[in-house]
Amino acid sequence: MTDPTNDRAARSREGRRRVLLTLQDENVAPRFDLATEVLVAELEPDGTVRSQRTVVLPEASAEALCHLVVADGIDELICGAIEEEYHQYLTWKKVRIIDSVVARWEDALARHRSNELAEGDVLFAPDGDPDGTE
């Protein structure tokens, strides 16, 4: 198995980054500790998706998610709410966390790819319609 620390350093030198989004259906999961599915994407320096995969967890577990983030060498985490202890732990592990995001996961990833996603972003229209057409 590749050492995620070395892998992260190599990606960083090349300007690439590995991003994990917590998922619930088509949206960013509202709570980190309740997510049972995640998307892992590796982004090129220009934001192009180099690779992408979905991981389904056997059960919701913040500890299992933290382990996955660290073991997979994740650079950035996009999620909804996250408890302070997990936020502190992952920050200590040098993971950049963009939390309190309310959006369809595709919209959140698109904004992140262009470096426009920020903590607390709500990308739904005021009526709850993701694209504002209904």
C-alpha positions as CSV (number, residue, x, y, z in Angstrom):
1,M,0.0,0.0,0.0
2,T,1.2,3.5,-0.8
3,D,2.0,5.7,2.1
4,P,-0.7,8.4,2.0
5,T,1.7,11.0,3.4
6,N,4.2,10.5,0.5
7,D,1.3,10.3,-2.0
8,R,-0.1,13.5,-0.7
9,A,3.3,15.2,-0.9
10,A,3.7,14.0,-4.5
11,R,0.3,15.3,-5.5
12,S,0.9,18.6,-3.7
13,R,4.2,19.1,-5.7
14,E,2.2,18.5,-8.9
15,G,-0.6,20.8,-7.8
16,R,-3.1,18.0,-7.6
17,R,-5.5,17.5,-4.7
18,R,-7.7,14.6,-3.5
19,V,-11.2,15.7,-2.3
20,L,-13.8,13.7,-0.4
21,L,-17.5,14.7,-0.4
22,T,-20.0,13.1,2.0
23,L,-23.1,12.0,0.1
24,Q,-26.8,11.5,0.8
25,D,-28.6,10.7,-2.4
26,E,-27.7,13.5,-4.8
27,N,-26.7,16.0,-2.1
28,V,-23.9,16.7,0.3
29,A,-24.8,14.7,3.4
30,P,-26.2,17.1,6.0
31,R,-24.2,15.4,8.8
32,F,-20.6,14.0,8.5
33,D,-21.3,11.3,11.1
34,L,-24.4,9.9,9.3
35,A,-23.0,9.6,5.8
36,T,-22.8,6.1,4.4
37,E,-21.5,7.0,1.0
38,V,-18.7,9.3,-0.1
39,L,-17.2,10.5,-3.4
40,V,-13.5,10.7,-3.7
41,A,-12.2,12.9,-6.6
42,E,-8.6,13.7,-7.6
43,L,-8.4,17.1,-9.2
44,E,-5.7,18.5,-11.5
45,P,-4.3,22.0,-10.8
46,D,-6.8,23.5,-13.2
47,G,-9.7,21.8,-11.5
48,T,-10.1,19.0,-14.1
49,V,-11.3,15.7,-12.5
50,R,-8.5,13.3,-13.0
51,S,-10.3,10.4,-11.3
52,Q,-13.5,9.8,-9.3
53,R,-14.9,7.0,-7.3
54,T,-17.8,6.4,-4.9
55,V,-17.3,4.4,-1.7
56,V,-20.2,2.9,0.2
57,L,-19.6,2.3,3.9
58,P,-21.3,-0.6,5.7
59,E,-22.7,1.7,8.3
60,A,-22.6,5.4,9.3
61,S,-19.6,6.0,11.5
62,A,-17.6,9.2,12.0
63,E,-14.6,7.2,13.1
64,A,-14.7,5.1,9.9
65,L,-14.9,8.2,7.8
66,C,-12.0,9.8,9.6
67,H,-10.0,6.6,9.0
68,L,-10.9,6.7,5.3
69,V,-9.9,10.3,5.0
70,V,-6.5,9.7,6.6
71,A,-5.8,6.3,5.0
72,D,-6.8,7.6,1.5
73,G,-4.6,10.7,1.8
74,I,-7.5,13.1,1.4
75,D,-6.4,16.8,1.1
76,E,-9.9,18.4,1.3
77,L,-13.2,17.4,2.9
78,I,-16.6,18.8,1.8
79,C,-19.4,18.0,4.1
80,G,-22.5,19.4,5.9
81,A,-22.3,19.6,9.7
82,I,-19.3,18.0,11.5
83,E,-18.8,17.6,15.2
84,E,-15.9,19.7,16.6
85,E,-13.8,16.7,17.8
86,Y,-13.7,15.3,14.2
87,H,-13.1,18.7,12.7
88,Q,-10.2,19.2,15.1
89,Y,-8.8,15.8,14.4
90,L,-8.9,16.1,10.6
91,T,-7.5,19.6,10.8
92,W,-4.6,18.3,12.9
93,K,-4.1,15.7,10.2
94,K,-3.7,18.6,7.7
95,V,-7.1,18.1,5.9
96,R,-8.7,21.3,4.7
97,I,-12.4,21.2,5.7
98,I,-15.2,23.0,3.9
99,D,-18.2,22.3,6.1
100,S,-21.8,23.5,6.5
101,V,-22.3,23.1,2.8
102,V,-25.9,22.6,1.6
103,A,-26.0,21.6,-2.1
104,R,-26.3,18.9,-4.6
105,W,-22.9,17.2,-4.6
106,E,-22.3,17.9,-8.3
107,D,-22.8,21.6,-7.7
108,A,-20.6,21.6,-4.7
109,L,-17.8,19.8,-6.6
110,A,-18.2,22.1,-9.6
111,R,-17.8,25.2,-7.3
112,H,-14.9,23.6,-5.6
113,R,-13.1,22.8,-8.8
114,S,-13.1,26.5,-9.7
115,N,-12.0,27.4,-6.1
116,E,-15.3,29.2,-5.4
117,L,-16.8,26.9,-2.7
118,A,-16.7,28.3,0.8
119,E,-17.7,27.1,4.3
120,G,-21.4,27.6,4.8
121,D,-22.3,27.9,1.1
122,V,-26.0,27.1,0.4
123,L,-26.4,26.4,-3.3
124,F,-30.1,25.8,-3.3
125,A,-32.7,28.4,-4.3
126,P,-34.7,29.9,-1.4
127,D,-37.6,27.6,-2.2
128,G,-35.4,24.5,-1.9
129,D,-35.3,23.9,-5.6
130,P,-31.6,23.2,-6.5
131,D,-31.8,25.0,-9.8
132,G,-34.5,27.5,-9.1
133,T,-36.7,26.3,-12.0
134,E,-39.7,24.8,-10.1
